[in-house]
Amino acid sequence: MNFEKIKQAYLNESSDFRLATEKQVDKLSDWLDANDYHNAAHMRWDDYQEEMRCLMHEAYEEFAI
C-alpha cells in the first residue's frame, strides 16, 4: 500500500490499516503530528497486529493437526 492508501485507511478507521509496515506508520505519525491530527497511529497499528496474532494463534490451535 502506498502512503495515501495508508493515510485513508487510518482516517477512515479501516482495518486495512493493519497492512501498513512499521516504517509507513512512522511516516503517517509524522504527517499526523505536522497537520495537527490526533495521532494514535502506532497504538492502532499495534492493536491490529496483536489482534492478528491472536486470530492466527486461535486458527492454528483449532485447525492444526
N, C-alpha and C positions, 0 to 999 in steps of 0.2 A: 504494500500500500504506500502511496506517496503521502507527503505531508498534508496536502489539502484533504485527502480522504480520512487521514487520522484525525485531523482537526475537526472535520464534520462529524465523525463518529463520536468524538468526545463531546462536542457541543450538543449533539442530538441524543446523548446518553445511550448510544447504540452499543450492543455487546460486541460489535465488530472491532471496537477499540482494543479488545484483548489480542488482536492480531498484530498490534504495533510492536516494534522492537524497543528495547530499553533506550537505545540511542534516539529513536523517534520520540519517545515520551520525554526525554530530556529536552529535545528541541521544542516540543509543544509546551512544556513547562516554562521555558524561557519566553516563548511567544505570549503565553497567557499572562505572565508577570509584566511583560513590556506593554501589554494592551489593557491592563487593569481588569482582567477577568479573575474570578475566584479560581484559584489554582489547586485542584485536587487530583491532578493528572497522575502523579505517582501512586497516590493512595488508591485511586480507582483501578489503575492498571495492576497493582499488586493484588487487589481483591479479586480481579478477574483471573489472574494467574493462579491464585490459591484455589479458587472455585474449580478451575480446570484440573488442577492436580487432584482435588478431592473426587471429582467426577471420574477421572481416569482410574484412580485407585478403586473406586466402587465398581466400575465396569470390569476391571481386572479381577477383583475378588468374585464377582458374580459369574463371569464367563470364562475364567481361566480353568484349564484342565489340570 
